[in-house]
Amino acid sequence: MAVEQPKIGADAVKAIQALLTDPDGRARLNALVALGGLPPSRQIADAVVAAWPGLKDPWLESAAVGAAAADPLLFLEAALGSKDPAFVAGYVPHLARLAAQQTEDDRAARFVALVAGAPSGADGLKPIALDSFAANLKSGAKPTAGAPLLAGLKTLLASERTAGSALPLVARWDSSNQLAASVKPAVVRAEKQLTDASLSDEARGQIAVNLIGVRAVDPSIVPSVVALLGGNTGPALQKRIVDALGSQPDTALALVKAFPRLSPELVEPAFGQIVKRAEATAAFLDLIAAKQVDLLQLGPARQHRLRTHPDAAVAKRATAVIEELKGPEAKQKEALIAQLTPEIHKAGNIENGRKVYIANCAGCHVFKTDGRNLAPNLTGMGAHGPEELLVHIIDPNRLVEPNFVSTLIETRDDQAYDGIIDRENAQEVVLRNATGDYTLRKADIKSRASSGRSLMPEGFEQLGADGLRDLLAYLCADESRFRMIDLTSAFTANSGRGLYNDPEVIDETVTFRSYGLKRVDDVPFTVISPTKAVANVMVLRGGAPNAWSRKNLPKRVEAKVGVAASRLHFLGGVAGWGYPAVGDDHLPVLKVTLHFAGGANEELLFRNGQEIADYIGQFDVPKSKGLPQWTRRGQIRWHSADVQGTNVIERMTLESFDNHVAPTLFAITAENGPRSATPSKEAAAQKTGSDAAEVLANAAPGSLRILVVGGGSSHDFQRWFNLHDLEVLRKLPKAVVVYTETTADIADAAPHCDVIYLANNKPIGRPESRQAVFDHVKAGKGLLLVHPALWYNWADWPEYNRQLVGGGSRSHDRYGEFEVTVLSDVQSPVSTGLPASFKITDELYHDVRDDQGIARKVLATGKSPADGRVFPVAWVSQMGKGRLACITLGHDGQAHSHPAYQRLLQQATTWVADRGESK
């Protein structure tokens, strides 16, 4: 017995529909989800179709597709009847795909009749609908060839706009050749268009797809399509042909035969299509065995995919063929690593290393500006050192992040896919590999299993000692200052469980917001995910007498170092029962002994209440710094210690004092920077609080004195607002720049500076410092407010946003690329010389103007790629003789390293200081 759905009133439906135009993306998303749960109606279909042009966010578009899932043909009818068909062209293929996936016999006929009978204004949408429908149609869907269906197909064949797109449907459904007279002219015309170079590659690619759909009609079709591979045809068209040939079992075999003549850029797309099918892969192995395909052309990654093919018989034969051709691989990874280690420590060729990286790694990894974001980003990974990176290259399965374990999927039409799961919902899985992204319906999946292995393949020793040495030299070239110490042998616990009283008390831990490579004050640390390793944190013996950490954990551990260091940086600074739980603020907690080459030792001692605080809350101690933005539960701190010895540190031992405090450590980084008894100019410029005031007060007459204030959450303040921006600002004439995160001391420094640059979302709690900001501007000096400082941060200080910002932001677009436009009709020294427009990767702040706030002159705006809204990103104001400039850009290095941002920052600073043009 069917369950009757509750009825929802017409007014409620209208109210939901009204939310489709709400400026809040979440409201629109919720409205689309709600409409998808209601019984389908033409009213709802028309509303969603009308809203589609404004849904410029992939999540909103996905929700609109989901809203049509119950009756896609109803929504397709609404789209084909749209007043502005061009604006819904992106929606139509989704609707046709849904219709094809759901189509029963009568629905297939209804689809054809619907498209054939649509008004002429929708002629541009008809081939789009037909192409998507044919590409996604179930293999068993075959409606009765009755008069309505044949009439609809005949109508489509009669039109030059739709004839080619109708061919695949005719080939599947007109088994009695009732439409032969109409089909032949369409095929002849399509074959002629296929070789017409005046047509776009996109158009010719779709013609090739359509012709392959009717290959049974004319045996010359497949050879004609294959002939376009390997010639002068454009790469985009060849890629489309490769995909089309790979889509069918018999034509995939034709693709195998064409493989040896493919250009290098087509090797991966073609290989990806071939290995989806066991029969095609077997034929491909025949080519390899016959040496018609060179193993060097395939490279280690593709050889790995053949060896681990989902079809066991194919995988076994692939291993046999490859090993016969190149000899068995070294069985002992450690022996291979030991053999290569001395070689990679020799001087490498960095220029050649980049070529090796582009050829072998950029398909999956990003390094600096090169590569694809499929596997972990390698930027900064050079701080691990060449020896540790060599282990991960040669033995990638030693430690594998769960989100980079390859998944094997076989579909019901016997296609095989491998890759990582990018995202999935109740209906679909998106699988990503080096070839591309594949959207697979869960209903079409026959089997799904984890490979248990890293997405990164084995076999890169084929690059040879020279290639590996050059590659590692390239990856490590910019990171010689730091080396992250491998603490694998020193870790004693897993932060995914309880660390102190009992592992089952899972709340007694420190949980990071994210894992992997992290930086603070330019020091890199690697934080290992608790799901990646058996142990990822060092907790040493200590705590309450009956606690697990006191009874079961070791007192002493050891780690290999292998580098010289001037300083050591420790990511930890916390403990179970640390200060103030145990109130003794000088109790010894952790002793680190450095063992140098030559036999010398050096001890470092860390104390409770000095470097070490309790993990359970944000408790401050004087000799370490908290990182509250890094954790979801508990706290993490960091501190540094100078090293007196100058020889290589061979190893270090870490030892607790077996008392009531259980020291906890996540990472150590060695720094081999210059040793100096006196602070450098840069070090002096980074002093905080009253020290910063002293530096500014003692600046030479005529200096441009700038105080930069950072600190808070969600940003790497030390790296970008301190180290990076200070370098940019010091290029200004006579600039003396200091940085502080001690907001309470702004009052001491403000009287001695010309410009206060606020980039903090850390509270300015001291009334004297708040007043100092206003007094500074009223005195005719400059104020620069950047990114974090332009948020509505201070509920107890409304004057800040109203009188200094003139508004503020409470939301922003998802981090990503957007375009900034510099307003040509507004003249200002702040924006002089900037590009008329430029693209930047940042957070586009949704600034809201305060009508009662300070007057603003907007100089540049940013346009949201999600919904097209435009927001100011740079503006200037004046308060009496004081000048203010606001820049909403600046989330991370993508902005701070952008030339336009740097020029904007320098010119804004110069203008608010009244050091350049005054008008």
Residue pairs with C-beta under 8 A, 6 or more apart in sequence:
5 39
8 38
13 35
13 38
13 43
13 44
16 31
16 34
16 35
16 38
17 31
17 35
17 43
17 44
17 47
19 27
19 28
19 30
19 31
20 28
20 31
20 32
20 47
20 48
20 50
20 51
21 28
21 51
21 54
22 28
22 31
23 867
23 869
25 57
25 59
25 60
25 866
25 867
28 51
28 55
28 60
29 59
29 60
29 63
32 48
32 51
32 60
32 63
32 64
32 66
32 67
33 63
33 66
33 67
35 44
35 47
35 48
35 67
36 63
36 66
36 67
36 68
36 69
36 70
38 44
39 70
40 70
40 71
40 74
40 75
41 74
42 74
42 77
42 78
44 67
45 68
45 71
45 74
45 75
45 77
45 78
46 78
48 64
48 67
48 68
48 75
48 78
49 75
49 78
49 79
49 82
49 88
49 91
50 82
51 64
52 61
52 64
52 79
52 87
52 88
52 90
52 91
53 84
53 87
53 88
54 867
54 868
55 61
55 64
56 864
56 865
56 866
56 867
56 868
57 866
57 867
61 90
61 94
62 425
64 91
65 91
65 94
65 95
65 98
66 427
67 75
68 74
68 75
68 94
68 95
68 98
69 98
69 427
72 95
72 96
72 98
72 99
72 102
73 95
73 99
73 107
73 110
73 111
73 114
75 91
75 95
76 92
76 95
76 96
76 99
76 111
76 114
76 129
77 114
79 85
79 88
79 91
79 92
79 95
79 125
80 92
80 114
80 115
80 118
80 119
80 122
80 125
80 126
80 129
81 118
81 119
81 122
82 88
82 122
85 121
85 122
85 124
85 125
86 124
88 125
89 124
89 125
89 128
92 125
92 128
92 129
92 132
93 128
93 129
93 131
93 132
94 132
95 129
96 111
96 128
96 129
96 130
96 131
96 132
96 133
96 136
97 132
97 133
97 135
97 136
99 107
99 111
99 133
100 111
100 132
100 133
100 134
100 135
100 136
100 137
100 138
100 141
101 136
101 138
101 441
101 443
103 111
103 137
103 138
103 141
104 141
105 141
105 142
105 143
105 144
106 143
108 137
108 141
108 142
108 143
108 149
108 173
109 143
109 144
109 146
109 148
109 149
109 152
111 133
112 149
112 152
112 153
112 156
112 169
113 148
113 149
113 152
115 126
115 129
115 130
115 152
115 156
115 162
116 151
116 152
116 153
116 155
116 156
116 162
117 152
117 155
118 125
118 126
123 159
123 161
123 162
124 161
126 156
126 161
126 162
126 165
127 161
127 162
127 164
127 165
127 206
130 156
130 162
130 165
130 166
130 169
131 165
131 206
131 209
131 210
133 169
134 165
134 168
134 169
134 210
134 213
135 209
135 247
137 169
137 172
139 413
142 172
142 173
143 149
143 173
145 173
145 174
145 175
145 176
145 178
149 173
150 174
150 178
150 179
153 166
153 169
153 170
153 173
153 174
153 179
153 182
154 179
154 182
156 162
156 163
156 165
156 166
157 163
157 166
157 167
157 170
157 179
157 182
157 183
157 186
158 182
160 189
163 186
163 189
163 190
164 186
164 189
164 190
164 193
164 206
164 207
164 210
164 211
165 206
165 210
166 186
167 183
167 186
167 187
167 190
167 210
167 211
167 213
167 214
167 217
168 209
168 210
168 213
168 214
170 179
170 183
170 214
171 213
171 214
171 215
171 216
171 217
172 213
174 180
174 183
183 214
183 217
187 211
187 214
187 217
187 218
187 221
190 207
190 210
190 211
191 211
191 218
191 220
191 221
191 224
193 199
193 203
193 204
193 207
194 204
194 207
194 208
194 211
194 224
194 225
194 228
195 224
196 204
199 207
201 234
201 236
201 237
201 240
202 236
202 240
204 237
205 236
205 237
205 240
205 241
205 244
206 240
208 225
208 228
208 237
208 240
208 241
208 244
209 240
209 244
211 221
211 224
211 225
212 221
212 222
212 225
212 244
212 245
212 247
212 248
212 251
214 221
215 221
215 222
215 250
215 251
222 245
222 251
222 254
225 241
225 244
225 245
226 241
226 245
226 254
226 255
226 257
226 258
228 237
228 238
228 241
229 238
229 241
229 242
229 258
229 261
229 262
229 266
230 238
230 258
230 261
230 262
230 263
233 241
235 263
235 265
235 266
238 262
238 263
238 266
239 266
239 269
242 255
242 262
242 266
242 269
242 270
242 273
243 269
243 273
244 251
245 251
245 252
245 254
245 255
245 258
245 273
246 252
246 255
246 270
246 272
246 273
246 274
246 276
246 280
247 273
249 277
249 279
249 280
249 414
252 273
252 274
252 276
252 277
252 279
252 280
253 279
253 280
253 283
255 270
255 273
255 274
255 280
256 274
256 280
256 283
256 284
256 287
258 270
259 267
259 270
259 271
259 274
259 284
259 287
259 293
260 287
260 292
260 293
262 270
267 297
267 298
268 302
268 363
268 434
268 435
269 435
269 436
271 298
271 302
271 305
271 435
272 433
272 434
272 435
272 436
273 280
274 280
274 281
274 284
275 281
275 284
275 305
275 306
275 309
275 416
276 415
276 416
276 417
277 414
277 415
277 416
278 309
278 311
278 313
278 314
278 414
278 416
281 306
281 309
281 311
281 314
281 318
282 314
282 317
284 293
285 306
285 314
285 317
285 318
285 321
287 293
288 295
288 298
288 321
288 322
288 325
289 321
289 324
289 325
291 325
295 303
295 322
295 325
295 326
298 306
299 359
299 360
300 360
300 457
300 458
300 459
300 460
300 462
300 463
301 360
301 363
301 364
301 434
301 457
301 459
303 318
303 322
303 457
303 459
304 457
304 458
304 459
305 418
305 457
306 314
306 315
306 318
306 322
307 315
307 318
307 319
307 322
308 315
308 406
308 418
308 451
308 453
309 315
309 318
309 416
310 408
310 410
310 416
310 418
310 447
311 416
323 329
326 462
329 458
329 459
329 461
330 336
330 461
333 394
333 395
333 398
336 394
336 461
337 390
337 391
337 394
337 395
340 390
340 394
340 461
340 465
340 468
341 387
341 390
343 465
343 466
343 468
343 469
344 386
344 387
344 390
344 465
344 468
344 469
344 472
345 386
345 387
346 469
347 473
348 469
348 470
348 471
348 472
348 473
348 474
349 470
349 473
350 470
350 473
350 474
350 477
352 470
353 470
353 471
353 472
353 473
353 474
353 475
353 477
354 370
354 474
356 463
356 467
356 470
356 471
356 474
357 367
357 370
357 371
357 471
357 474
357 475
358 370
360 460
360 463
360 471
361 367
361 371
361 378
361 471
362 370
362 371
362 372
363 371
363 372
363 374
363 434
364 371
364 372
364 374
364 375
364 434
364 455
364 456
365 371
365 372
365 374
365 375
365 376
365 377
365 378
366 372
366 373
366 377
366 378
366 379
367 377
367 378
367 379
367 475
368 379
371 378
372 434
374 420
374 432
374 433
374 434
374 455
375 404
375 455
375 456
376 401
376 404
376 516
377 517
378 475
380 479
380 517
380 519
380 524
381 389
381 475
381 479
381 517
382 389
382 475
382 476
382 477
382 478
382 479
382 480
383 476
383 479
383 482
383 483
383 484
383 517
383 524
383 669
384 483
384 484
384 486
384 526
385 476
385 483
385 484
385 562
385 563
386 469
386 472
386 473
386 475
386 476
387 562
388 484
388 486
389 472
389 475
389 476
390 468
390 472
391 398
392 398
392 399
392 456
393 460
393 468
393 471
394 458
394 460
394 461
395 458
396 454
396 456
396 457
396 458
397 453
397 454
397 458
399 532
399 533
400 453
400 454
400 532
401 529
401 531
401 532
402 529
402 531
402 532
403 420
403 421
404 420
404 454
404 455
404 456
405 420
405 450
405 451
405 452
405 453
405 454
405 455
406 418
406 419
406 420
406 450
406 451
406 453
406 454
406 455
407 418
407 419
407 420
407 421
407 431
407 448
407 449
407 450
407 451
408 416
408 417
408 418
408 447
408 448
408 449
408 450
408 451
409 416
409 417
409 418
409 429
409 431
409 440
409 445
409 447
409 448
410 416
410 417
410 445
410 446
410 447
410 448
411 417
411 440
411 444
411 445
411 446
412 444
412 445
412 446
413 444
417 431
417 433
417 438
417 440
418 431
418 433
418 451
419 431
419 432
419 433
419 438
419 455
420 431
420 432
420 433
420 455
421 429
421 430
421 431
421 432
422 430
422 431
422 432
422 437
423 430
424 430
424 442
426 442
427 441
427 442
427 443
428 439
428 440
428 441
428 442
429 439
429 440
429 442
429 445
429 448
430 437
430 438
430 439
430 440
431 437
431 438
431 440
432 438
433 455
460 468
461 468
463 471
479 524
480 672
481 671
481 672
481 673
482 523
482 524
482 669
482 670
482 671
482 672
483 563
483 565
483 669
483 670
483 672
484 524
484 525
484 526
484 667
484 668
484 669
484 670
485 559
485 560
485 561
485 652
485 667
485 668
485 669
485 670
486 559
486 560
487 538
487 559
487 665
487 667
487 668
488 533
489 557
489 558
489 559
489 560
490 538
490 557
490 558
490 559
490 654
491 528
491 533
491 535
491 536
491 537
491 538
492 535
492 537
492 538
492 539
492 540
492 553
492 554
492 557
493 499
493 503
493 535
493 536
493 537
493 538
493 539
493 549
493 553
494 503
494 530
494 533
494 534
494 535
494 536
494 537
495 509
495 510
495 511
495 512
495 530
495 536
495 537
495 666
496 506
496 509
496 530
496 531
497 503
497 504
497 506
497 509
497 530
498 504
498 505
498 506
498 507
498 508
498 509
498 548
499 508
499 509
499 510
499 537
499 539
499 549
499 576
499 615
499 662
499 664
500 508
500 539
500 543
500 547
500 548
500 549
500 576
500 577
500 662
501 508
501 543
501 544
501 547
501 548
501 549
502 508
502 547
502 548
503 548
507 633
508 576
508 616
509 633
509 634
510 537
510 574
510 615
510 631
510 633
510 634
510 635
510 636
510 664
510 666
511 631
511 632
511 633
511 634
512 527
512 630
512 631
512 632
512 636
513 629
513 630
513 631
513 632
515 527
515 528
515 529
515 532
516 526
516 527
516 529
517 524
517 525
517 526
518 524
518 525
518 526
518 527
518 630
519 525
519 716
519 718
519 719
520 625
520 627
520 638
520 716
520 718
520 719
521 718
521 719
521 722
521 723
522 718
522 719
522 723
523 569
523 638
523 640
523 669
523 671
524 669
525 569
525 571
525 638
525 666
525 667
525 669
526 667
527 536
527 571
527 666
527 667
528 536
528 666
529 536
530 536
536 666
537 664
537 665
537 666
538 557
538 572
538 654
538 663
538 664
538 665
538 666
539 549
539 553
539 576
539 662
539 663
539 664
540 553
540 554
540 555
540 556
540 557
540 590
540 654
540 655
540 656
540 662
540 663
541 549
541 550
541 553
541 554
541 555
541 656
541 658
541 662
542 549
542 550
542 575
542 576
542 577
542 589
542 656
542 657
542 658
542 659
542 660
542 661
542 662
542 663
543 549
543 550
543 576
543 577
543 660
543 661
543 662
544 550
544 577
544 660
547 576
547 662
549 576
549 662
550 658
550 662
553 662
555 655
555 656
555 658
556 653
556 654
556 655
556 656
557 653
557 654
557 655
558 651
558 652
558 653
558 654
559 651
559 652
559 654
559 668
560 650
560 651
561 594
561 648
561 649
561 650
561 651
561 652
561 670
562 648
562 649
562 650
563 648
563 649
563 670
563 672
564 646
564 647
564 648
564 649
564 672
565 643
565 649
565 670
565 671
565 672
566 642
566 643
566 671
566 672
566 673
566 674
566 675
567 640
567 641
567 642
567 643
567 670
567 671
567 673
568 592
568 604
568 640
568 641
568 643
568 668
568 669
568 670
568 671
569 638
569 639
569 640
569 668
569 669
569 670
569 671
570 606
570 611
570 638
570 639
570 640
570 641
570 665
570 667
570 668
571 636
571 638
571 665
571 666
571 667
571 668
571 669
572 636
572 637
572 638
572 663
572 664
572 665
572 666
572 667
573 611
573 612
573 613
573 621
573 624
573 625
573 636
573 637
573 638
573 639
574 612
574 613
574 614
574 615
574 634
574 635
574 636
574 637
574 664
575 589
575 608
575 612
575 613
575 614
575 615
575 661
575 662
575 663
575 664
576 614
576 615
576 661
576 662
576 664
577 614
577 660
577 661
577 662
578 589
578 608
578 609
578 612
578 613
578 614
578 615
578 619
578 661
579 585
579 608
579 609
579 612
579 613
579 614
579 619
579 621
580 609
580 613
580 614
580 619
581 614
581 616
582 608
582 660
582 661
583 609
584 608
584 609
585 607
585 608
585 609
585 610
585 621
586 607
586 608
586 609
586 610
587 607
587 608
587 609
587 657
587 659
587 661
588 605
588 606
588 607
588 608
588 657
588 659
589 606
589 607
589 608
589 611
589 612
589 656
589 657
589 659
589 661
589 663
590 605
590 606
590 612
590 654
590 655
590 656
590 657
590 663
590 665
591 603
591 604
591 605
591 606
591 654
591 655
591 656
591 657
592 603
592 604
592 605
592 606
592 641
592 652
592 653
592 654
592 655
593 601
593 602
593 603
593 604
593 652
593 653
593 655
594 601
594 602
594 603
594 604
594 643
594 645
594 649
594 652
595 601
595 649
595 650
595 651
595 652
595 653
596 602
596 645
596 647
596 648
596 649
596 650
597 647
597 648
597 649
597 650
598 647
600 645
600 647
602 643
602 644
602 645
604 641
606 612
606 639
606 663
608 661
609 621
610 621
610 622
610 623
610 624
611 621
611 623
611 624
611 637
611 639
612 621
612 624
612 661
612 663
613 619
613 620
613 621
613 624
613 635
613 637
615 634
615 635
615 664
616 634
616 635
617 634
617 635
618 626
618 628
618 635
619 635
620 626
621 637
623 639
624 637
624 638
624 639
625 637
625 638
625 639
626 635
626 636
626 637
627 635
627 636
627 637
627 638
628 635
628 713
629 712
629 713
629 714
629 715
630 636
636 666
643 649
646 675
649 670
652 668
654 665
656 662
656 663
682 726
684 695
685 695
685 726
685 736
685 737
685 738
685 739
686 722
686 726
686 738
686 739
687 694
687 695
687 738
687 740
688 739
688 740
688 741
688 742
688 745
689 740
689 742
689 744
689 745
689 748
689 749
690 745
690 748
690 749
692 707
692 738
692 739
692 740
692 745
692 749
693 745
693 748
693 749
693 752
695 736
695 738
696 705
696 707
696 736
696 738
696 749
696 752
696 753
697 752
699 705
699 736
699 752
700 734
700 736
702 734
703 734
703 735
703 736
704 732
704 733
704 734
704 735
704 736
704 754
704 755
704 909
704 913
704 915
705 736
705 752
705 753
705 754
705 755
706 729
706 735
706 736
706 737
706 738
706 753
706 754
706 755
706 757
706 909
706 913
707 738
707 740
707 746
707 749
707 750
707 753
707 755
707 756
707 757
708 721
708 722
708 725
708 726
708 729
708 737
708 738
708 739
708 740
708 757
708 759
709 739
709 740
709 741
709 743
709 746
709 756
709 757
709 758
709 759
709 760
710 717
710 718
710 721
710 722
710 739
710 740
710 741
710 759
710 760
710 762
710 788
711 717
711 741
711 742
711 743
711 760
711 761
711 762
712 760
712 761
712 762
712 788
713 761
713 762
714 761
714 788
715 721
715 761
715 787
715 788
715 891
715 892
716 892
717 741
717 759
717 760
719 893
720 890
720 892
720 893
720 896
721 739
721 759
721 786
721 890
721 896
722 739
724 893
724 896
724 897
725 757
725 759
725 896
725 905
726 737
726 739
728 896
728 902
728 905
728 906
729 735
729 737
729 757
729 905
729 906
729 909
730 737
731 906
732 906
732 909
732 910
732 915
733 915
738 749
740 746
740 749
741 760
741 762
743 760
743 762
743 763
743 764
743 765
743 766
743 769
744 764
744 765
744 766
744 769
745 769
746 756
746 764
746 766
746 769
746 772
746 773
747 766
747 768
747 769
747 771
747 772
750 756
750 769
750 772
750 773
750 775
750 776
751 772
753 776
753 781
754 781
754 782
754 913
754 915
755 781
755 782
755 783
755 784
755 909
755 912
755 913
756 773
756 776
756 781
756 782
756 783
756 784
757 784
757 786
757 909
758 773
758 783
758 784
758 785
758 786
758 789
759 785
759 786
759 787
759 788
759 789
759 890
760 788
760 789
761 788
761 789
761 791
761 793
763 793
763 794
764 770
764 773
764 794
764 797
770 797
770 800
773 783
773 800
773 804
774 799
774 803
774 804
776 783
776 882
777 783
777 804
777 879
777 880
777 882
777 883
777 884
778 879
778 880
778 882
779 881
779 882
780 880
780 881
780 882
780 914
781 882
781 912
781 913
782 882
782 883
782 884
782 885
782 909
782 911
782 912
782 913
782 914
783 804
783 882
783 883
783 884
783 885
783 912
784 884
784 885
784 886
784 887
784 905
784 908
784 909
784 912
785 804
785 805
785 884
785 885
785 886
785 887
786 886
786 887
786 888
786 889
786 890
786 905
787 843
787 845
787 887
787 888
787 889
787 890
787 891
787 895
788 890
790 805
790 808
790 809
790 845
790 847
790 886
790 887
790 888
791 808
791 809
791 810
791 845
792 801
792 808
792 809
792 810
793 800
794 800
794 801
801 807
801 808
801 850
801 853
802 850
802 852
802 853
802 854
803 853
803 854
803 879
804 854
804 879
804 884
805 850
805 853
805 854
805 886
806 849
806 850
806 853
806 854
806 855
806 856
806 875
806 877
806 886
807 847
807 848
807 849
807 850
807 853
807 856
808 847
808 848
808 850
809 845
809 846
809 847
809 848
809 888
810 846
810 848
811 846
812 843
812 844
812 845
812 846
813 843
813 844
813 846
813 864
813 865
813 866
814 843
814 866
815 841
815 842
815 843
815 891
816 841
816 865
817 839
817 840
817 841
817 865
818 839
818 840
818 842
818 844
818 862
818 863
818 864
818 865
819 837
819 838
819 839
819 862
819 863
819 865
820 837
820 838
820 839
820 840
820 860
820 861
820 862
820 873
820 889
820 900
821 836
821 837
821 860
821 861
821 862
821 863
822 831
822 834
822 835
822 836
822 837
822 859
822 860
823 831
823 858
823 859
823 860
823 861
824 836
826 857
826 858
826 859
828 857
828 859
828 876
828 911
829 907
829 910
829 911
829 916
829 917
830 859
830 874
830 876
830 885
830 904
830 907
830 908
830 911
831 859
831 860
831 874
831 904
831 907
832 907
833 903
833 907
834 860
834 900
834 903
834 904
835 900
838 898
838 900
840 889
840 894
840 895
840 898
840 900
840 901
841 894
841 895
842 889
842 890
842 891
842 892
842 894
842 895
843 891
844 862
844 864
844 871
844 873
844 888
845 871
845 873
845 888
846 869
846 871
847 871
847 872
847 888
849 856
854 877
854 879
854 884
855 877
855 878
856 872
856 875
856 876
856 877
856 886
857 875
857 876
857 877
858 872
858 874
858 875
859 874
859 875
859 876
860 872
860 873
860 874
860 904
861 870
861 871
861 872
861 873
862 870
862 871
862 872
862 873
862 888
863 869
863 870
864 870
864 871
871 888
872 888
873 887
873 888
873 889
874 885
874 886
874 887
874 888
874 889
874 904
874 908
875 885
875 886
876 883
876 884
876 885
876 886
876 908
876 911
877 883
877 884
877 885
877 886
878 884
883 911
883 912
883 913
883 914
884 912
885 908
885 909
885 911
885 912
887 901
887 904
887 905
887 908
889 895
889 901
889 904
890 896
890 901
895 901
896 902
907 916
910 916
911 917
